[in-house]
Amino acid sequence: MTQTNYDPVIGGQEINLGPVIGGIEAIEYALKHDDYEVRIRGLADALNYGEDGANLVITVMNEDKDWRVQYEAWDILLKSKIPDLVTKARDFEIPWRQIDNIEAKYMAGERDFRWVNLCGVKLTAVNVNQVNLGGANLQEADLSGVKAKGVNLSGANLQKANLSGASLSAVNLSGANLDWVNLKGVSIDIQTQIDPKFRLVWELMNHGGSHRDLTAVDLSNTYLCGVDLRDVKLHSANLSRANLCGACLRGANLFDVDLSEADLSNADLSKAVLRKINLRGANLDKVDLTRDDLTEVDLCSANNLHTANLSGSDLRGVNLRKVYFHTARLSWANLSKADLSDAYLFRANLSDANLCGANLGGADLTRANLRRLKIDSETQINSKYRLVWELVNQPGYHKKLSNVDLSNADLHGINLMGVDLSGANLCGTDLSESNLNGANLRGTKIDAETQIDSQFRLVWDLINQGGSHKKIPNVDLSNAYLCGVDLHGANLRGANLHKANLCEANLSNAYLSKADLSEADLRGADLRGADLFKVSLKGAKIDSKTQISSKLRLIWELINESSSHRNLADVDLSHAVLSEVDLSYADLRGADLRGADLQKVNLSGANLSDSDLSNANLSGANLSGANLSGADLSDADLSKTNLSGANLSDANLKNAKMPLWNWLFR
């Protein structure tokens, strides 16, 4: 067909734009014209020229300087029904027009609102009859109760818009995006142009769909909340990402249906046929799956999407053989007498679930949460996972777990204090926040996937790899099992080794100054040449086999045995930690107590004449009646010290911290 167009720029000449010889050149000429209307008319027959014409339209859509010409090109492609061209139009990034107060402009007579950005706008119960909103962005707009007779909404984006109670008589919705739009209560008529997919959605929302045959229909990205689909045939249908919250699908045939990422929360799927259904990433919160056959159902998200929520679901006696429950939430689910044989339950949350009488033979429970899980003697479960269940739910039941396989188990936060785990396989096991104090980790297998607190990973490393000359000052190894460990020459200055088991450990030449060895087991340990400056040995265990200097053995005796009235004249106790020790009436004449920690020590009646107590900490000590004549107390801390009746004749009190005495003698 030949079309002629008047060109005012050429002074009244007619430009032949029809498909005649040289026609494509005429269209190209028109598309270069300064008048946008000429360019629009030039587009009309462009698609009649095959690929060349299509490329011209695509170029105009992407590059023309006037949005109206771009819109015309976009609209031509969208309505072409040629898949590749329709896709080009839908993928086009529309240059939205921004306007203020559409109602005022409408009242002023404006009707052209094509490509206008009205995302989230509120136009409730207004009259917008005969408006052109082609290609407009109305995503999430509130259009409830709007009267829109004869409005052009072709190609418009209405995704998630609220159209409840809207009157859409004779409205053009062809090509419009109505994804997740609630069409319930929306008024449409025979003149309303709407894509078949969404006309079906409208029918289902307003008239229900029970017993209908909807085999292989495409209902993806649709809003079907609360819809009645009882006993419907949906074999092989596409319902991916559909909102079916609260929908009734009781007895429906859902064989081979794609429900991936669909919202099925509170939906009724009881007695439905669910074989080969795709529920990857679907929300199944509080869904009723009573007596459903879920054989071969895949609930694992290939793209690491959130997995199905089946918490609290009734799955009694359900066939779940070989089902994929990767990271599924099954807490509080009733799975009694269910067949979960060979099921994949990797990281599944089974806390508080009921699996009494269930068949878990061959099931993979790697990292599954078995806390408060109910099982009984009839529950068929691999011995490894029964042991995991016992450890999680019966703390303290097992004390010897040497050489057992606990790989990839979820043992997060459990109490394994003092347990023998020597030779056990803990590869991939979650032991985070678990109490491994005193646990024997010698020969235990762990790997990079094992989750274990840093303190216990260090313990494992020391006992299995050794710690000779290792630099770990101020480290916390309290309660650690380090029996026989090699710590020769290690830097453990200020380390917390309280209650650590260092029986037969090699600590020779180790740097242990100011370390806390209180209540540590040092029986048979080698401490020769170790730097034990100001080490705390209160409650520590040593024996005849402990290799330790005579000075440190004496300090240990004073701390842990009765020392009242003891003869300690001229002994070297410099820098010793003797806080709270009872040294009442002890003979400490000429003793070297420089820098010693004597806080709250009982030295009542003790003979400390000519002793060196310089820089000693005697805060809170009891020195009542003590003989301190000629003693060196320079720079000593005597705050809160009881010196009643003490003999301080010729004592050196230079720079001593004793505010009370300073006040008395000022």
C-alpha positions in Angstrom: 0.0 0.0 0.0 1.3 3.5 -0.9 1.1 6.3 1.6 1.7 10.0 0.7 2.5 12.6 3.3 2.5 16.4 3.1 5.9 17.9 4.0 5.6 21.6 5.0 9.3 22.0 4.9 9.5 21.2 1.2 6.7 23.7 0.5 3.7 21.7 -0.3 5.4 18.8 -2.1 4.2 15.2 -1.3 6.7 12.7 -0.2 6.0 9.1 -1.3 6.6 6.9 1.6 5.0 3.7 0.2 6.8 0.4 -0.5 7.7 1.2 -4.1 11.0 1.2 -5.8 13.3 3.2 -3.7 10.7 3.2 -0.8 13.2 2.3 1.9 15.2 5.3 0.8 12.1 7.5 1.1 11.5 6.2 4.7 15.1 6.9 5.6 14.7 10.4 4.2 11.6 11.0 6.2 13.2 9.8 9.4 15.8 12.5 9.0 13.2 15.3 8.7 13.1 18.0 11.3 9.3 17.7 11.8 8.6 14.9 14.3 5.2 14.2 12.7 6.9 13.5 9.4 9.3 11.1 11.2 6.3 9.3 12.9 4.5 8.9 9.5 7.7 7.6 8.0 7.7 4.8 10.5 4.3 3.5 9.6 5.3 1.0 6.9 9.0 0.4 7.9 8.4 -3.2 9.0 7.2 -4.0 5.4 10.9 -3.8 4.4 12.0 -6.8 6.4 15.2 -6.7 8.4 16.3 -3.3 7.0 13.0 -1.7 8.0 13.1 -3.3 11.4 16.6 -2.0 12.1 15.4 1.5 11.1 12.6 1.3 13.7 14.9 -0.1 16.4 17.4 2.7 15.7 14.7 5.4 15.9 13.4 3.9 19.2 16.9 4.1 20.7 18.2 7.3 19.2 15.5 9.8 18.1 15.6 13.1 19.9 11.8 13.4 20.3 10.2 11.0 22.8 7.0 10.9 20.7 8.9 9.5 17.8 10.7 7.0 20.1 7.3 6.0 21.5 5.8 5.4 18.1 8.8 3.1 17.1 8.5 1.3 20.5 4.8 0.8 20.0 5.2 -0.5 16.5 7.7 -3.1 17.7 5.6 -4.1 20.7 2.5 -4.7 18.5 4.5 -6.4 15.7 3.8 -9.9 17.1 7.3 -10.7 15.8 9.0 -12.3 18.9 12.4 -10.8 18.4 11.0 -7.3 17.9 8.6 -7.6 20.8 11.5 -8.6 23.0 13.5 -5.6 21.8 10.7 -3.3 22.8 10.2 -4.9 26.2 13.9 -4.7 26.9 14.1 -1.1 25.9 14.9 1.2 28.8 12.1 3.7 28.5 13.0 7.4 29.1 10.2 8.0 31.5 8.6 11.5 31.5 8.3 13.2 34.8 5.1 15.2 35.5 3.6 16.8 38.6 -0.1 16.6 39.6 -1.6 14.5 36.9 -5.1 15.3 38.1 -4.6 19.0 37.7 -3.2 18.5 34.2 -6.2 16.2 33.4 -8.7 18.9 34.6 -6.8 21.4 32.4 -7.6 19.2 29.4 -4.3 17.3 28.9 -4.9 13.7 27.9 -1.5 12.5 26.5 0.4 10.8 29.3 2.3 8.3 27.3 5.5 7.1 28.9 4.8 9.1 32.0 6.4 7.9 35.3 3.7 7.4 37.8 5.3 4.8 39.9 3.6 4.6 43.3 1.1 7.3 42.5 -2.2 7.5 44.3 -5.2 8.0 42.0 -8.0 6.4 44.0 -11.6 6.8 42.9 -10.8 9.5 40.2 -12.1 9.8 36.7 -9.5 9.5 34.0 -11.6 8.5 31.0 -10.1 8.6 27.5 -6.6 9.3 28.8 -3.6 7.9 26.9 -1.3 6.1 29.3 0.4 4.0 26.7 3.7 2.6 28.1 3.3 4.6 31.3 5.0 3.4 34.5 2.3 2.6 37.1 4.2 0.1 39.1 2.8 -0.2 42.6 0.4 2.6 41.9 -2.9 2.8 43.9 -5.6 2.9 41.3 -8.3 1.4 43.5 -11.8 2.6 42.4 -10.5 4.5 39.4 -12.9 5.1 36.5 -10.8 4.6 33.3 -13.3 4.0 30.5 -11.6 4.0 27.1 -8.1 4.6 28.6 -5.1 3.4 26.6 -2.8 1.4 28.9 -1.2 -0.7 26.2 2.3 -1.6 27.1 2.0 0.1 30.5 3.8 -1.3 33.5 1.2 -2.0 36.2 3.3 -4.5 38.1 1.9 -4.9 41.7 -0.5 -2.0 41.2 -3.7 -1.9 43.2 -6.7 -2.1 40.9 -9.3 -3.2 43.4 -12.8 -1.8 42.5 -11.4 -0.2 39.3 -13.7 0.2 36.3 -11.8 -0.7 33.1 -14.5 -0.8 30.5 -13.2 -0.6 27.0 -9.6 -0.1 28.3 -6.7 -1.1 26.1 -4.4 -3.3 28.3 -2.8 -5.2 25.4 0.9 -5.8 26.2 0.5 -4.3 29.6 2.6 -5.8 32.5 0.0 -7.0 35.0 2.4 -9.2 37.0 1.2 -9.7 40.6 -1.8 -7.3 40.1 -4.9 -8.1 42.1 -7.7 -8.2 39.6 -10.4 -9.2 42.2 -13.4 -6.9 42.0 -12.0 -5.2 38.8 -14.8 -4.4 36.3 -13.9 -5.3 32.7 -16.2 -5.9 29.7 -16.1 -7.4 26.2 -14.4 -4.2 24.8 -11.6 -4.4 27.4 -8.5 -5.4 25.5 -6.4 -7.6 27.8 -3.9 -10.4 27.1 -5.5 -13.9 27.4 -3.2 -14.8 30.3 -4.5 -12.0 32.5 -8.1 -12.4 31.3 -7.8 -15.9 32.7 -6.4 -14.5 36.0 -9.4 -12.1 36.2 -11.8 -15.0 35.6 -10.2 -17.2 38.3 -10.1 -14.3 40.8 -13.7 -13.3 40.3 -15.4 -16.5 39.4 -13.1 -19.2 40.8 -11.6 -22.1 39.0 -12.6 -25.3 40.8 -12.8 -28.4 38.5 -11.5 -26.4 35.5 -9.0 -27.9 33.1 -6.0 -25.6 33.1 -3.5 -28.1 31.7 -0.2 -26.4 30.7 -1.4 -22.8 31.2 1.0 -20.0 31.9 0.1 -18.3 35.2 3.7 -17.3 36.1 4.1 -14.0 38.1 0.3 -13.7 38.7 -1.7 -12.7 41.7 -4.0 -15.6 42.7 -4.2 -15.0 46.5 -7.1 -17.0 48.0 -8.3 -18.3 44.7 -10.5 -21.4 44.6 -8.7 -24.1 42.6 -10.2 -27.2 44.1 -9.8 -30.3 42.0 -8.4 -28.3 39.1 -6.3 -29.9 36.4 -3.0 -28.0 36.2 -0.9 -30.7 34.8 2.4 -29.2 33.5 1.3 -25.6 34.2 3.7 -22.8 34.9 2.9 -21.1 38.2 6.5 -20.0 38.9 6.6 -16.9 41.2 2.8 -16.8 41.4 1.2 -15.5 44.6 -1.0 -18.3 45.8 -1.1 -17.3 49.4 -4.2 -18.9 51.0 -5.3 -20.5 47.8 -7.3 -23.7 47.9 -5.7 -26.4 45.8 -7.2 -29.3 47.6 -7.3 -32.4 45.4 -5.8 -30.5 42.5 -3.7 -32.3 39.9 -0.3 -30.5 40.1 1.7 -33.2 38.3 4.9 -31.7 36.8 3.7 -28.1 37.7 6.4 -25.4 38.0 5.8 -23.7 41.4 9.3 -22.5 41.8 9.5 -19.3 44.0 5.7 -19.3 44.3 4.1 -18.1 47.5 2.0 -21.0 48.8 1.9 -19.8 52.4 -1.3 -20.9 54.2 -2.4 -22.7 51.0 -4.4 -25.9 51.2 -2.6 -28.6 49.2 -4.2 -31.6 51.0 -4.9 -34.6 48.8 -3.3 -32.8 45.8 -1.3 -34.8 43.3 2.2 -33.3 43.6 4.4 -35.8 41.8 7.4 -34.2 40.0 6.2 -30.8 41.2 8.9 -28.1 41.2 8.9 -26.3 44.5 12.4 -24.8 44.4 12.5 -21.6 46.5 8.7 -21.8 47.2 7.3 -20.4 50.4 5.4 -23.2 52.1 4.9 -21.5 55.4 2.0 -23.3 57.3 0.9 -25.0 54.1 -1.3 -28.1 54.5 0.4 -31.1 52.9 -1.5 -33.8 54.7 -1.5 -37.2 52.9 0.3 -35.8 49.9 2.7 -37.8 47.8 5.9 -35.7 47.4 8.0 -38.4 45.7 10.7 -36.9 43.4 9.8 -33.4 44.5 12.8 -31.0 44.4 12.9 -28.4 47.2 16.5 -27.5 46.6 17.2 -24.1 45.1 19.8 -24.4 42.3 20.6 -20.7 42.6 20.9 -20.7 46.4 17.4 -19.1 46.8 15.6 -19.4 50.1 14.3 -22.9 50.5 10.9 -24.0 51.3 9.4 -23.3 54.7 7.7 -26.4 56.0 7.8 -25.6 59.7 4.8 -26.8 61.5 3.5 -28.7 58.5 1.6 -32.0 58.9 3.5 -34.6 56.9 2.5 -37.7 58.8 3.1 -40.9 56.8 4.0 -38.8 53.7 6.2 -40.4 51.0 9.3 -38.2 50.9 11.7 -40.8 49.6 14.7 -39.3 47.8 13.2 -35.8 48.3 15.5 -32.8 48.2 15.2 -30.9 51.5 18.4 -28.9 51.2 18.4 -26.3 54.1 14.6 -26.9 54.4 12.9 -25.5 57.5 11.1 -28.4 59.0 11.0 -27.3 62.7 7.9 -28.5 64.5 6.9 -30.5 61.4 5.0 -33.8 62.1 6.9 -36.4 60.1 5.9 -39.4 62.1 6.0 -42.6 60.1 7.1 -40.6 57.0 9.3 -42.3 54.5 12.5 -40.2 54.3 14.7 -42.9 53.1 17.6 -41.7 50.9 16.3 -38.1 51.4 18.8 -35.2 51.1 18.5 -33.2 54.3 21.7 -31.2 54.1 21.5 -28.4 56.7 17.8 -29.0 57.2 16.3 -27.6 60.4 14.6 -30.5 62.1 14.5 -28.9 65.5 11.4 -29.9 67.5 10.1 -32.1 64.6 8.4 -35.4 65.2 10.2 -38.3 63.4 8.8 -41.2 65.6 8.5 -44.3 63.5 10.0 -42.5 60.4 12.3 -44.2 58.0 15.5 -42.2 57.6 17.5 -45.1 56.2 20.2 -43.8 53.8 19.1 -40.2 54.5 21.9 -37.6 54.3 21.6 -35.5 57.5 24.8 -33.6 57.0 24.8 -30.5 59.2 21.1 -31.1 60.0 19.8 -29.4 63.1 18.5 -32.3 65.3 17.9 -30.3 68.5 14.8 -31.5 70.5 14.0 -33.8 67.6 11.7 -36.6 68.6 12.7 -40.1 67.6 11.9 -43.5 69.1 13.0 -47.1 68.9 11.1 -47.5 65.6 12.8 -44.6 63.9 15.2 -46.0 61.3 18.3 -43.8 61.3 22.0 -44.3 60.6 24.0 -45.1 63.7 26.2 -42.0 63.1 23.2 -39.6 63.2 21.6 -41.4 66.1 24.9 -40.7 68.0 24.7 -37.0 66.8 21.1 -36.9 68.1 22.2 -38.3 71.5 25.1 -35.7 71.8 22.8 -32.8 70.9 19.9 -33.9 73.1 21.6 -35.8 75.9 24.6 -33.7 77.0 27.1 -35.6 79.2 25.8 -39.0 78.1 29.0 -39.8 76.2 32.5 -39.2 77.6 34.5 -41.5 75.3 34.1 -40.8 71.6 37.6 -41.8 70.4 37.8 -42.7 66.7 34.0 -42.1 66.0 32.8 -40.5 62.8 31.1 -37.2 63.5 32.1 -35.6 60.2 29.7 -32.9 58.8 27.5 -33.1 61.9 25.8 -30.0 63.5 27.2 -30.0 67.0 26.9 -26.3 67.4 26.8 -25.0 71.0 26.8 -28.4 72.7 28.7 -29.4 75.9 31.7 -31.7 75.1 33.7 -30.7 78.2 36.2 -33.4 79.1 35.2 -35.7 76.3 37.8 -38.0 74.7 37.6 -37.1 71.0 41.0 -38.6 70.2 41.1 -39.9 66.6 37.5 -38.8 66.0 36.6 -37.5 62.5 35.3 -33.9 62.8 35.9 -32.8 59.2 33.2 -30.4 58.2 31.6 -30.5 61.6 30.0 -27.4 63.1 31.4 -27.1 66.6 31.0 -23.3 66.9 30.3 -22.1 70.4 30.6 -25.7 71.7 32.3 -26.3 75.0 35.5 -28.3 74.3 37.2 -27.4 77.6 39.4 -30.3 78.6 38.4 -32.3 75.5 41.1 -34.6 74.1 41.7 -33.6 70.5 44.9 -35.7 69.9 44.7 -37.3 66.5 41.3 -35.7 65.9 40.6 -35.0 62.2 39.5 -31.5 61.3 39.7 -29.5 58.1 39.0 -26.0 56.7 35.3 -26.7 56.7 35.2 -27.6 60.4 33.7 -24.7 62.4 35.4 -24.5 65.7 36.1 -21.6 68.0 39.6 -20.2 67.5 40.7 -21.1 71.1 40.0 -24.8 70.4 41.5 -24.8 66.9 44.7 -23.5 68.5 44.5 -26.3 71.1 44.1 -28.8 68.3 47.0 -27.3 66.5 49.3 -27.4 69.5 48.5 -30.9 70.5 48.8 -32.3 67.0 51.4 -30.1 65.4 53.3 -29.0 68.5 54.1 -25.5 69.7 57.8 -25.4 70.1 59.0 -21.7 70.0 55.5 -20.6 69.0 54.7 -17.0 69.8 51.3 -16.8 71.5 51.5 -14.3 74.3 48.3 -13.5 76.3 46.5 -16.4 74.7 43.5 -18.0 76.4 44.2 -21.7 76.8 42.2 -22.1 80.0 40.8 -25.5 80.6 42.7 -26.8 77.5 43.8 -30.4 77.2 47.5 -30.0 76.4 48.8 -33.2 77.9 52.3 -34.1 76.6 52.3 -31.1 74.2 55.7 -29.7 73.1 55.8 -26.0 74.1 59.6 -25.8 74.4 60.8 -22.2 74.1 57.2 -21.0 73.4 56.3 -17.4 74.2 53.4 -17.7 76.6 53.8 -14.4 78.4 50.6 -13.4 80.2 48.8 -16.6 78.9 45.7 -17.8 80.6 46.4 -21.5 81.4 44.0 -21.7 84.3 42.9 -25.4 84.8 44.8 -26.4 81.7 46.0 -30.0 81.5 49.7 -29.7 81.0 50.5 -33.2 82.4 53.9 -34.3 81.0 54.1 -31.2 78.7 57.4 -29.9 77.6 57.6 -26.2 78.8 61.4 -26.1 79.1 62.8 -22.6 78.3 59.3 -21.4 77.7 58.4 -17.7 78.4 55.7 -17.8 81.0 56.1 -14.6 82.9 52.8 -13.3 84.4 51.0 -16.4 83.1 48.1 -17.8 85.0 48.8 -21.5 85.9 46.3 -21.6 88.7 44.7 -25.1 89.1 46.7 -26.3 86.0 47.9 -29.9 86.0 51.7 -29.8 85.8 52.4 -33.3 86.9 55.3 -34.7 85.1 55.8 -31.4 83.2 59.2 -30.1 82.3 59.6 -26.5 83.3 63.4 -26.4 83.4 64.8 -23.0 82.3 61.3 -21.6 81.9 60.7 -17.9 82.7 58.2 -18.0 85.5 58.4 -14.4 86.6 55.2 -13.6 88.6 53.5 -16.8 87.6 50.3 -17.8 89.5 50.5 -21.4 90.8 47.6 -21.3 93.2 45.9 -24.7 93.1 48.3 -26.1 90.4 49.1 -29.8 90.5 52.8 -30.8 90.5 54.4 -34.0 91.6 57.9 -35.5 92.1 58.2 -35.9 88.3 57.6 -32.2 87.7 60.8 -30.6 86.7 60.8 -27.1 88.2 63.3 -24.9 90.0 63.6 -25.2 93.7 62.5 -21.6 94.0 59.2 -22.2 92.1 58.6 -25.5 93.9 58.9 -23.6 97.2 56.5 -20.9 96.0 54.1 -23.7 95.0 54.4 -25.2 98.4 53.8 -21.9 100.2 50.7 -21.3 98.0 49.2 -24.7 98.2 50.3 -26.1 101.6 50.2 -24.7 105.2 53.0 -22.1 105.6 52.2 -20.6 109.0 55.2 -20.6 111.4 57.5 -21.7 108.5 61.2 -21.0 108.6 61.9 -19.0 105.4 64.9 -17.0 106.6 67.0 -15.6 103.8 65.0 -17.4 101.0 64.6 -15.9 97.5 60.9 -15.2 96.9 61.4 -12.2 94.7 58.5 -11.5 92.3 56.6 -14.5 93.7 52.8 -14.4 93.5 51.7 -15.2 97.0 48.5 -13.3 97.3 46.1 -14.5 100.1 48.8 -17.0 101.4 48.9 -17.6 105.2 52.4 -16.8 106.3 51.5 -15.8 109.9 54.4 -16.1 112.4 56.7 -17.2 109.6 60.4 -16.5 109.9 61.3 -14.4 106.9 64.3 -12.6 108.3 66.5 -11.4 105.5 64.1 -12.8 102.9 64.2 -11.4 99.3 60.6 -10.4 98.6 61.3 -7.7 96.0 58.4 -7.1 93.7 56.4 -9.9 95.2 52.6 -10.0 95.0 51.6 -10.2 98.6 48.1 -8.8 98.3 45.9 -9.8 101.2 48.6 -12.1 102.5 48.5 -13.0 106.2 51.8 -11.9 107.8 50.6 -11.3 111.3 53.3 -11.9 113.8 55.8 -12.7 111.1 59.5 -11.8 111.5 60.4 -9.7 108.5 63.4 -7.9 110.0 66.0 -6.9 107.4 63.9 -8.4 104.6 63.8 -6.7 101.2 60.2 -5.8 100.4 60.9 -3.0 97.9 58.3 -2.7 95.2 56.3 -5.4 96.8 52.5 -5.2 96.6 51.2 -5.5 100.2 47.8 -3.9 99.6 45.2 -5.4 102.0 47.9 -7.5 103.7 47.7 -8.2 107.4 51.0 -7.2 109.1 49.7 -6.7 112.6 52.3 -7.4 115.1 54.9 -8.2 112.4 58.6 -7.3 113.0 59.6 -5.1 110.1 62.6 -3.5 111.8 65.3 -2.7 109.3 63.1 -3.9 106.4 63.3 -2.2 103.0 59.8 -1.1 102.1 60.8 1.5 99.5 58.2 1.9 96.7 56.0 -0.8 98.3 52.2 -0.6 98.2 51.0 -0.6 101.7 47.5 0.9 101.0 44.8 -0.7 103.1 47.5 -2.7 104.9 47.0 -3.6 108.6 50.1 -2.4 110.4 48.7 -2.2 113.9 51.3 -3.2 116.4 54.0 -3.7 113.7 57.6 -2.8 114.5 58.8 -0.4 111.8 62.0 0.8 113.5 64.7 1.6 111.0 62.5 0.4 108.2 63.0 2.2 104.8 59.6 3.6 103.8 60.8 5.9 101.0 58.1 6.4 98.4 56.0 3.7 100.0 52.3 4.0 99.3 50.8 4.4 102.7 48.6 7.5 102.8 47.4 6.8 106.4 50.9 6.9 107.8 51.7 10.0 105.8 48.8 11.7 107.5 49.9 10.5 110.9 53.4 11.8 110.6 52.9 15.0 108.5 
